[in-house]
Amino acid sequence: MAQLTDPALNLKLEPELLAEQLAEEESVSAATRKLRMLRTLVCGNKYEKAARSQGATTIAGVDEVGRGALFGPVVAAAVILPPDTRIRGLRDSKQLVREDRERLAKVVECKALAISIAEVDAETIDRVNIYQATRIAMSSAVARLSFAPDHLLIDAMRLDLECAQTSIIYGDSLSISIAAASVIAKVYRDGRMRELDREYPQYGLASHKGYSTPQHLAALEKHGPCPLHRKSFSPVAQTTLPWDNPLPSEDPTCPSACSA
């Protein structure tokens, strides 16, 4: 029987075994594959150095968190670090466990020259859409810095601001400044969700932070949305559709067509 080689392991595999391995790989979710890819990226000062080589002196990293949540605000942070700052273990906040995020947030707070945070609430998100709300939050975070940056490093977005900008895909996994903003924003928003969990305990916000988990969806189905849910997001909107309940004048036992 012919043998095939797995180039990743440099081993010879029987065709049946290779087929099983490939089938298993295909079954891995897109999110898992993306996470694996992100873990291969190196978070460092490459983009900061490139900006300084072009004349920048004050560089701010900007990132958001909560863009995909069903509940609460989208939060953005802007962070200005000293040149050539190194923080061991700092990377995209979503790849860190809570203890590491909170520890690294404190390190960033100690090292940063300036930090600011801005949030845009669910009502505004519903009015202008999540993309524009995210841009508003990021622009507000930049505007709130204690001194103005002359170059922005932004995670996959551009803002309507006059200073120079570099938009970096997967920026929170590649730029230390963006990663710092990611961690600051995530720790802040998670804290807000734990606070709001005490006000709205029926949704389990402390555990899922407002994202579309089975627990959250089940709570939405049971209790309906609260004022801080994003009504324009499909899973929330579906819990308030008018045909979910019969009209007051209708007899639920007989469709209105039967009364004709």
Kinemage of the C-alpha trace (Angstrom):
@kinemage 1
@onewidth
@group {chain A} dominant
@subgroup {mainchain}
@vectorlist {calphas} color= white
{ca met a 1} P 0.000 0.000 0.000
{ca ala a 2} L 1.376 3.412 -0.898
{ca gln a 3} L 2.290 5.696 1.957
{ca leu a 4} L 1.815 9.457 2.178
{ca thr a 5} L 3.860 11.924 4.185
{ca asp a 6} L 2.503 14.424 6.647
{ca pro a 7} L 4.800 17.442 6.011
{ca ala a 8} L 4.019 18.997 9.392
{ca leu a 9} L 5.294 15.958 11.260
{ca asn a 10} L 7.659 14.604 8.616
{ca leu a 11} L 6.108 11.167 9.165
{ca lys a 12} L 4.797 8.603 6.722
{ca leu a 13} L 1.087 7.932 7.152
{ca glu a 14} L -1.106 5.199 5.711
{ca pro a 15} L -3.770 6.715 3.403
{ca glu a 16} L -6.595 5.687 5.751
{ca leu a 17} L -4.923 7.352 8.721
{ca leu a 18} L -4.163 10.475 6.723
{ca ala a 19} L -7.789 10.640 5.588
{ca glu a 20} L -8.954 10.428 9.209
{ca gln a 21} L -6.547 13.171 10.198
{ca leu a 22} L -7.705 15.451 7.380
{ca ala a 23} L -11.359 14.805 8.240
{ca glu a 24} L -10.683 15.720 11.855
{ca glu a 25} L -8.914 18.900 10.776
{ca glu a 26} L -11.870 19.872 8.582
{ca ser a 27} L -14.189 19.506 11.563
{ca val a 28} L -12.282 22.108 13.576
{ca ser a 29} L -14.355 25.277 13.752
{ca ala a 30} L -13.328 28.436 11.948
{ca ala a 31} L -12.967 30.197 15.296
{ca thr a 32} L -10.540 27.543 16.529
{ca arg a 33} L -8.491 27.758 13.349
{ca lys a 34} L -8.352 31.534 13.656
{ca leu a 35} L -7.225 31.302 17.281
{ca arg a 36} L -4.476 28.880 16.305
{ca met a 37} L -3.325 31.292 13.609
{ca leu a 38} L -3.346 34.285 15.961
{ca arg a 39} L -1.161 32.425 18.418
{ca thr a 40} L 1.549 32.207 15.770
{ca leu a 41} L 1.737 36.002 15.406
{ca val a 42} L 4.415 37.944 17.282
{ca cys a 43} L 3.358 41.057 19.206
{ca gly a 44} L 6.159 43.612 19.204
{ca asn a 45} L 7.363 47.108 18.268
{ca lys a 46} L 7.648 46.705 14.491
{ca tyr a 47} L 4.857 49.137 13.634
{ca glu a 48} L 5.862 51.605 16.334
{ca lys a 49} L 9.404 51.702 14.927
{ca ala a 50} L 8.080 52.156 11.400
{ca ala a 51} L 5.986 55.133 12.512
{ca arg a 52} L 8.956 56.705 14.313
{ca ser a 53} L 11.116 56.256 11.219
{ca gln a 54} L 8.560 58.435 9.405
{ca gly a 55} L 8.876 61.180 12.020
{ca ala a 56} L 6.220 60.244 14.585
{ca thr a 57} L 7.097 61.041 18.190
{ca thr a 58} L 3.869 60.285 20.071
{ca ile a 59} L 2.187 57.034 19.020
{ca ala a 60} L -1.143 55.838 20.372
{ca gly a 61} L -2.493 52.320 20.019
{ca val a 62} L -6.282 52.136 19.697
{ca asp a 63} L -8.575 49.135 20.021
{ca glu a 64} L -12.145 48.219 20.924
{ca val a 65} L -13.939 45.432 22.747
{ca gly a 66} L -17.585 44.380 22.813
{ca arg a 67} L -18.314 44.929 19.145
{ca gly a 68} L -19.998 41.535 18.778
{ca ala a 69} L -21.865 41.511 22.095
{ca leu a 70} L -25.661 41.622 22.337
{ca phe a 71} L -25.694 43.702 25.504
{ca gly a 72} L -24.166 46.906 26.766
{ca pro a 73} L -21.647 49.350 25.355
{ca val a 74} L -18.832 48.984 22.886
{ca val a 75} L -15.668 50.178 24.634
{ca ala a 76} L -12.508 51.631 23.114
{ca ala a 77} L -9.168 52.468 24.686
{ca ala a 78} L -6.205 54.508 23.504
{ca val a 79} L -2.746 53.987 25.009
{ca ile a 80} L 0.522 55.878 24.509
{ca leu a 81} L 3.595 53.875 25.557
{ca pro a 82} L 7.176 55.141 25.861
{ca pro a 83} L 9.475 54.287 22.924
{ca asp a 84} L 10.794 50.711 22.829
{ca thr a 85} L 8.512 49.528 25.625
{ca arg a 86} L 8.493 45.779 26.164
{ca ile a 87} L 5.882 43.966 28.240
{ca arg a 88} L 6.359 40.221 28.474
{ca gly a 89} L 3.240 38.247 27.611
{ca leu a 90} L 1.244 41.203 26.286
{ca arg a 91} L -0.962 40.314 23.304
{ca asp a 92} L -4.557 40.409 22.100
{ca ser a 93} L -6.768 40.425 25.202
{ca lys a 94} L -9.017 37.664 23.825
{ca gln a 95} L -6.087 35.239 23.949
{ca leu a 96} L -5.422 35.872 27.637
{ca val a 97} L -7.106 34.421 30.699
{ca arg a 98} L -8.663 36.889 33.115
{ca glu a 99} L -5.826 36.752 35.648
{ca asp a 100} L -3.201 37.524 32.996
{ca arg a 101} L -5.290 40.307 31.462
{ca glu a 102} L -5.759 42.035 34.791
{ca arg a 103} L -2.082 41.656 35.697
{ca leu a 104} L -0.982 43.018 32.312
{ca ala a 105} L -3.475 45.886 32.535
{ca lys a 106} L -1.762 47.000 35.738
{ca val a 107} L 1.632 46.782 34.040
{ca val a 108} L 0.344 48.891 31.140
{ca glu a 109} L -1.088 51.431 33.578
{ca cys a 110} L 2.307 51.729 35.277
{ca lys a 111} L 4.304 52.068 32.046
{ca ala a 112} L 1.969 54.118 29.843
{ca leu a 113} L 2.437 57.831 29.296
{ca ala a 114} L -1.310 58.244 28.744
{ca ile a 115} L -4.433 56.068 28.777
{ca ser a 116} L -8.041 56.883 27.972
{ca ile a 117} L -11.261 54.889 27.705
{ca ala a 118} L -14.536 55.712 25.954
{ca glu a 119} L -17.773 53.807 25.575
{ca val a 120} L -20.826 54.097 23.347
{ca asp a 121} L -24.092 52.794 24.745
{ca ala a 122} L -26.546 50.304 23.271
{ca glu a 123} L -29.085 52.995 22.345
{ca thr a 124} L -26.514 54.779 20.186
{ca ile a 125} L -25.372 51.470 18.677
{ca asp a 126} L -28.959 50.775 17.620
{ca arg a 127} L -29.299 54.266 16.157
{ca val a 128} L -26.057 54.535 14.144
{ca asn a 129} L -25.025 50.817 13.765
{ca ile a 130} L -22.178 49.011 15.491
{ca tyr a 131} L -19.501 49.952 12.940
{ca gln a 132} L -20.100 53.683 13.330
{ca ala a 133} L -20.492 53.327 17.106
{ca thr a 134} L -17.096 51.624 17.249
{ca arg a 135} L -15.501 54.467 15.292
{ca ile a 136} L -17.143 57.005 17.623
{ca ala a 137} L -15.795 55.184 20.684
{ca met a 138} L -12.280 54.997 19.214
{ca ser a 139} L -12.265 58.669 18.192
{ca ser a 140} L -13.523 59.668 21.648
{ca ala a 141} L -10.803 57.611 23.332
{ca val a 142} L -8.131 59.384 21.244
{ca ala a 143} L -9.657 62.796 21.995
{ca arg a 144} L -9.619 62.077 25.747
{ca leu a 145} L -5.883 61.365 25.931
{ca ser a 146} L -4.086 63.837 28.183
{ca phe a 147} L -1.912 64.903 25.229
{ca ala a 148} L -2.408 64.506 21.516
{ca pro a 149} L -0.679 61.734 19.556
{ca asp a 150} L 0.802 62.407 16.123
{ca his a 151} L 0.325 58.829 14.869
{ca leu a 152} L -2.352 56.229 15.544
{ca leu a 153} L -1.966 52.466 15.281
{ca ile a 154} L -5.478 51.055 14.958
{ca asp a 155} L -6.782 47.506 14.814
{ca ala a 156} L -8.242 47.148 11.295
{ca met a 157} L -9.987 50.517 11.147
{ca arg a 158} L -9.477 54.127 10.089
{ca leu a 159} L -10.881 57.150 11.910
{ca asp a 160} L -11.991 60.594 10.757
{ca leu a 161} L -9.089 62.269 12.558
{ca glu a 162} L -6.374 64.446 11.067
{ca cys a 163} L -3.287 62.758 12.528
{ca ala a 164} L -1.421 60.035 10.644
{ca gln a 165} L -2.836 56.525 11.025
{ca thr a 166} L -1.797 52.953 10.346
{ca ser a 167} L -4.624 50.421 10.149
{ca ile a 168} L -3.318 46.934 10.961
{ca ile a 169} L -5.252 43.715 10.391
{ca tyr a 170} L -4.872 41.596 13.552
{ca gly a 171} L -3.186 44.651 15.034
{ca asp a 172} L -3.908 43.570 18.598
{ca ser a 173} L -1.734 40.501 17.946
{ca leu a 174} L 1.057 42.393 16.183
{ca ser a 175} L 1.470 45.814 17.820
{ca ile a 176} L 2.317 46.252 21.504
{ca ser a 177} L 0.482 49.603 21.564
{ca ile a 178} L -2.729 48.128 20.160
{ca ala a 179} L -2.428 45.083 22.427
{ca ala a 180} L -2.105 47.418 25.412
{ca ala a 181} L -5.291 49.229 24.352
{ca ser a 182} L -7.030 45.869 23.832
{ca val a 183} L -6.201 44.722 27.363
{ca ile a 184} L -7.207 48.024 28.961
{ca ala a 185} L -10.545 48.068 27.093
{ca lys a 186} L -11.296 44.414 27.854
{ca val a 187} L -10.572 44.667 31.580
{ca tyr a 188} L -12.689 47.817 31.820
{ca arg a 189} L -15.657 46.371 29.921
{ca asp a 190} L -15.564 43.045 31.782
{ca gly a 191} L -15.682 45.013 35.030
{ca arg a 192} L -18.705 46.943 33.777
{ca met a 193} L -20.454 43.680 32.892
{ca arg a 194} L -19.878 42.321 36.390
{ca glu a 195} L -21.363 45.522 37.810
{ca leu a 196} L -24.382 45.307 35.503
{ca asp a 197} L -24.829 41.647 36.397
{ca arg a 198} L -25.927 42.807 39.848
{ca glu a 199} L -28.552 45.040 38.235
{ca tyr a 200} L -29.722 42.419 35.724
{ca pro a 201} L -28.898 39.071 37.373
{ca gln a 202} L -31.304 37.070 35.193
{ca tyr a 203} L -28.979 37.213 32.158
{ca gly a 204} L -25.721 35.840 33.592
{ca leu a 205} L -23.659 38.793 32.365
{ca ala a 206} L -20.790 38.130 34.761
{ca ser a 207} L -19.961 34.914 32.924
{ca his a 208} L -20.581 35.687 29.232
{ca lys a 209} L -20.075 39.484 29.290
{ca gly a 210} L -23.090 40.048 27.062
{ca tyr a 211} L -22.016 37.852 24.158
{ca ser a 212} L -24.240 35.431 22.263
{ca thr a 213} L -23.716 32.295 24.340
{ca pro a 214} L -26.344 29.546 24.785
{ca gln a 215} L -26.847 30.749 28.370
{ca his a 216} L -27.483 34.319 27.246
{ca leu a 217} L -29.798 33.289 24.398
{ca ala a 218} L -31.823 31.099 26.757
{ca ala a 219} L -32.159 33.993 29.208
{ca leu a 220} L -33.278 36.300 26.391
{ca glu a 221} L -35.887 33.764 25.347
{ca lys a 222} L -37.170 33.461 28.903
{ca his a 223} L -37.004 37.069 30.118
{ca gly a 224} L -36.893 39.124 26.925
{ca pro a 225} L -34.425 41.981 26.432
{ca cys a 226} L -33.740 44.711 28.970
{ca pro a 227} L -33.073 48.409 28.141
{ca leu a 228} L -29.332 47.745 27.720
{ca his a 229} L -29.705 45.053 25.066
{ca arg a 230} L -28.890 45.992 21.474
{ca lys a 231} L -32.322 45.821 19.871
{ca ser a 232} L -30.905 46.036 16.335
{ca phe a 233} L -28.941 42.791 16.765
{ca ser a 234} L -30.776 39.806 15.296
{ca pro a 235} L -30.811 37.476 18.362
{ca val a 236} L -32.284 40.304 20.457
{ca ala a 237} L -34.715 41.483 17.794
{ca gln a 238} L -36.058 37.957 17.364
{ca thr a 239} L -37.188 37.883 20.988
{ca thr a 240} L -39.426 40.932 20.422
{ca leu a 241} L -40.989 40.129 17.049
{ca pro a 242} L -44.686 41.121 16.958
{ca trp a 243} L -45.845 37.675 15.859
{ca asp a 244} L -44.320 36.014 18.909
{ca asn a 245} L -47.551 36.835 20.759
{ca pro a 246} L -51.126 37.096 19.463
{ca leu a 247} L -52.671 40.527 19.132
{ca pro a 248} L -54.972 41.398 22.074
{ca ser a 249} L -58.039 41.295 19.814
{ca glu a 250} L -57.238 37.845 18.479
{ca asp a 251} L -58.389 34.551 19.889
{ca pro a 252} L -55.181 32.489 20.125
{ca thr a 253} L -57.190 29.318 19.602
{ca cys a 254} L -58.487 30.403 16.200
{ca pro a 255} L -56.619 32.283 13.434
{ca ser a 256} L -58.257 35.559 12.480
{ca ala a 257} L -58.952 34.150 9.013
{ca cys a 258} L -61.392 31.664 10.657
{ca ser a 259} L -63.615 34.487 11.889
{ca ala a 260} L -64.399 35.722 8.385
